[in-house]
Amino acid sequence: MIRIICIIIISTGLYAQCDNYSQSQCSINNSCNWVSDIETGSCSSLYTAQACSQAPGCGWSCQGGWYLGNCYGTYGCGGGSYQIDNGYCEEVQMPECSEMQELPCIDSDNCNWIEDVEYMNCNNFGSSSCELYSDYGCSWEFSWGGWQSYGSSCVGGAFQVDNSFCQEIQMPTYDLGDVNFDGSINIVDIVELVDIILSSEYISFGDMNNDGSINIVDIVSLVDLVLGN
């Protein structure tokens, strides 16, 4: 009985995903994005009764005259122009950590920004290295005081190369179902998993059947696991 109650309570909120949201609901959800798609056209360009009836403000009618209750002209779509709002709400696709710049990486709970700045000086390079770092102001030039043969050297002064990057945070090892990583599996993990689903996110520790997605099936499995402990 407890299992059934848990499933019913959880299921009431599982399907309020982005694709079911109105524009106002979508705009206040950080995990969703409203995509505007306005279709406009002329009623006269619609050549079937079905298409005409589906366009706001358009009507399928006799374009000729009537005689004894019969249209002696042709039927067509009239009503001027129409506009159809096909806008929809979609899930925000988060980039991979390796694709993020510094600020988005720092703001992400799943990513870590690695500082890797290398300091160099053009004056220390030979001809091949000097050419390699030409984008940093290095150039191989003739100089009577040059240390290389033929009186040439690499000039340009000091510069720095920023090789910093964003990488995914390596999660420690936890048991499947331990969604909040506290070392135990209980009702708190069920609540956390529901929040993850409602946020259209994914976490491998909540994928109870390892099918690559998290849904009501995983919730049911986690409830069974908690009740069985």
C-alpha positions as CSV (number, residue, x, y, z in Angstrom):
1,M,0.0,0.0,0.0
2,I,2.8,2.4,0.9
3,R,4.4,1.7,-2.5
4,I,1.2,2.5,-4.3
5,I,0.8,5.8,-2.4
6,C,4.4,6.8,-3.1
7,I,4.0,6.1,-6.9
8,I,0.7,8.1,-7.1
9,I,2.2,11.1,-5.3
10,I,5.3,11.1,-7.4
11,S,3.4,10.5,-10.7
12,T,1.3,13.6,-10.4
13,G,4.3,15.9,-11.2
14,L,6.4,13.7,-13.5
15,Y,4.8,14.7,-16.8
16,A,4.9,18.5,-16.4
17,Q,7.8,18.6,-18.8
18,C,8.8,21.5,-21.0
19,D,6.8,20.3,-24.0
20,N,3.6,20.5,-22.0
21,Y,4.2,24.1,-20.8
22,S,2.4,27.2,-21.9
23,Q,4.5,30.2,-22.9
24,S,4.2,31.8,-19.5
25,Q,5.1,28.6,-17.7
26,C,8.0,28.0,-20.0
27,S,9.4,31.5,-19.5
28,I,9.8,31.1,-15.7
29,N,11.4,27.7,-15.9
30,N,15.2,27.8,-16.2
31,S,15.3,24.4,-17.7
32,C,13.0,25.3,-20.6
33,N,13.1,27.7,-23.6
34,W,10.2,29.1,-25.6
35,V,10.6,28.9,-29.3
36,S,8.6,31.4,-31.3
37,D,7.1,30.0,-34.5
38,I,4.5,32.3,-36.1
39,E,3.0,31.1,-39.4
40,T,1.3,33.7,-41.6
41,G,-0.4,33.5,-45.0
42,S,-3.4,34.4,-47.1
43,C,-6.6,32.4,-46.9
44,S,-6.9,32.4,-50.7
45,S,-3.7,30.3,-50.8
46,L,-5.4,27.4,-49.0
47,Y,-6.9,25.0,-51.5
48,T,-8.7,22.4,-49.4
49,A,-11.6,22.8,-47.0
50,Q,-9.6,21.1,-44.2
51,A,-6.7,23.5,-44.5
52,C,-9.0,26.4,-44.7
53,S,-11.0,25.5,-41.6
54,Q,-7.8,25.1,-39.6
55,A,-6.6,28.7,-40.3
56,P,-8.0,31.3,-38.0
57,G,-10.3,33.8,-39.7
58,C,-10.6,31.8,-42.9
59,G,-13.8,30.2,-44.2
60,W,-14.6,27.7,-47.0
61,S,-17.4,29.1,-49.2
62,C,-18.8,29.4,-52.7
63,Q,-16.8,31.8,-54.7
64,G,-19.4,32.2,-57.4
65,G,-23.1,32.7,-57.1
66,W,-26.1,30.6,-55.9
67,Y,-29.0,29.4,-57.9
68,L,-31.8,27.3,-56.5
69,G,-29.6,26.5,-53.5
70,N,-26.7,25.4,-55.6
71,C,-23.3,27.0,-56.0
72,Y,-22.7,27.5,-59.7
73,G,-19.2,28.8,-59.2
74,T,-16.2,27.1,-57.4
75,Y,-15.6,26.8,-53.7
76,G,-12.6,28.4,-52.2
77,C,-11.1,29.8,-49.0
78,G,-11.8,33.4,-48.2
79,G,-11.2,35.7,-45.2
80,G,-8.1,37.7,-46.0
81,S,-4.9,36.8,-44.1
82,Y,-4.3,34.5,-41.2
83,Q,-1.8,33.9,-38.4
84,I,-1.1,30.7,-36.6
85,D,1.0,30.5,-33.5
86,N,3.0,27.3,-33.6
87,G,5.3,28.3,-30.7
88,Y,6.5,25.6,-28.4
89,C,8.4,25.0,-25.2
90,E,11.6,22.9,-25.4
91,E,14.2,21.6,-22.9
92,V,17.3,23.7,-22.7
93,Q,20.2,21.7,-24.0
94,M,23.2,22.2,-21.7
95,P,26.6,22.1,-23.4
96,E,29.3,19.6,-22.4
97,C,31.8,20.8,-19.9
98,S,34.6,20.7,-22.6
99,E,32.5,23.2,-24.7
100,M,32.1,25.8,-21.9
101,Q,33.9,29.0,-21.4
102,E,35.2,30.0,-18.0
103,L,32.2,31.7,-16.4
104,P,29.6,29.1,-17.5
105,C,32.0,26.4,-16.3
106,I,32.4,28.0,-12.9
107,D,28.6,28.4,-12.6
108,S,28.0,24.7,-13.4
109,D,27.7,22.2,-10.5
110,N,29.0,19.4,-12.8
111,C,32.1,21.2,-14.2
112,N,35.4,22.4,-13.0
113,W,37.6,25.1,-14.5
114,I,41.3,24.2,-14.7
115,E,43.7,27.1,-14.9
116,D,46.7,26.4,-17.2
117,V,48.6,29.5,-18.2
118,E,52.1,29.2,-19.6
119,Y,54.5,32.2,-19.6
120,M,57.0,32.5,-22.5
121,N,59.5,34.9,-24.1
122,C,60.1,35.2,-27.9
123,N,63.7,36.0,-27.2
124,N,64.3,32.4,-26.1
125,F,63.1,30.7,-29.3
126,G,64.9,29.4,-32.3
127,S,63.7,30.0,-35.8
128,S,61.2,27.2,-35.9
129,S,59.6,27.9,-32.5
130,C,59.6,31.6,-33.3
131,E,57.5,31.0,-36.4
132,L,55.2,28.7,-34.4
133,Y,54.3,31.6,-32.0
134,S,54.0,34.3,-34.6
135,D,50.4,34.9,-33.5
136,Y,51.8,36.0,-30.1
137,G,54.0,38.7,-31.6
138,C,57.1,36.7,-32.2
139,S,59.1,37.2,-35.4
140,W,62.4,36.1,-36.8
141,E,64.4,39.2,-37.7
142,F,67.9,40.1,-38.8
143,S,69.9,41.7,-36.0
144,W,73.6,42.4,-35.9
145,G,73.6,41.5,-32.3
146,G,71.7,38.2,-32.8
147,W,72.8,35.1,-31.1
148,Q,71.8,32.8,-34.0
149,S,73.9,32.4,-37.2
150,Y,73.6,35.1,-39.9
151,G,72.9,37.6,-37.2
152,S,69.2,36.8,-36.8
153,S,67.1,36.2,-33.7
154,C,63.5,35.9,-32.4
155,V,62.1,39.2,-31.2
156,G,58.8,40.1,-29.6
157,G,59.2,40.0,-25.9
158,A,57.3,38.1,-23.2
159,F,53.8,36.7,-23.6
160,Q,51.5,34.1,-22.1
161,V,49.5,31.2,-23.5
162,D,46.2,30.4,-21.8
163,N,45.5,26.7,-22.1
164,S,42.9,26.7,-19.4
165,F,40.0,24.4,-19.9
166,C,36.7,23.1,-18.4
167,Q,36.4,19.5,-17.4
168,E,33.6,17.4,-15.9
169,I,33.9,16.8,-12.2
170,Q,34.7,13.1,-11.6
171,M,32.0,11.8,-9.2
172,P,33.1,9.4,-6.4
173,T,31.8,5.8,-6.4
174,Y,28.3,5.4,-4.9
175,D,25.6,2.7,-5.0
176,L,22.9,2.9,-7.7
177,G,20.0,4.7,-6.2
178,D,22.0,7.0,-3.9
179,V,21.0,10.1,-5.8
180,N,22.1,12.6,-3.2
181,F,25.4,10.8,-2.6
182,D,25.1,10.6,1.2
183,G,26.0,6.9,1.4
184,S,22.5,5.7,2.1
185,I,19.4,5.1,0.0
186,N,16.1,6.4,1.4
187,I,13.0,8.6,0.8
188,V,15.3,11.6,0.3
189,D,16.8,10.0,-2.8
190,I,13.3,9.4,-4.2
191,V,12.4,13.1,-3.8
192,E,15.8,14.1,-5.4
193,L,15.1,11.8,-8.3
194,V,11.7,13.4,-8.9
195,D,13.2,16.8,-8.9
196,I,15.9,15.7,-11.4
197,I,13.1,14.3,-13.8
198,L,11.1,17.5,-13.5
199,S,14.2,19.5,-14.4
200,S,14.7,17.4,-17.5
201,E,18.2,16.4,-16.2
202,Y,20.0,13.1,-16.1
203,I,22.0,11.4,-13.4
204,S,23.4,7.9,-13.9
205,F,22.8,7.0,-10.2
206,G,19.1,7.5,-10.7
207,D,18.9,5.4,-13.9
208,M,17.8,2.3,-12.1
209,N,17.4,0.1,-15.2
210,N,20.4,1.6,-17.1
211,D,18.4,2.5,-20.2
212,G,19.9,5.9,-20.7
213,S,16.9,7.9,-19.4
214,I,15.2,8.6,-16.2
215,N,11.4,8.2,-15.9
216,I,8.6,6.8,-13.8
217,V,10.0,3.3,-14.2
218,D,13.2,4.3,-12.4
219,I,11.1,6.0,-9.7
220,V,9.1,2.7,-9.2
221,S,12.4,0.7,-8.9
222,L,13.8,3.2,-6.4
223,V,10.7,3.0,-4.3
224,D,10.9,-0.8,-4.3
225,L,14.5,-0.6,-3.3
226,V,13.8,1.9,-0.4
227,L,10.9,-0.2,0.9
228,G,13.0,-3.3,0.7
229,N,15.8,-1.9,2.8
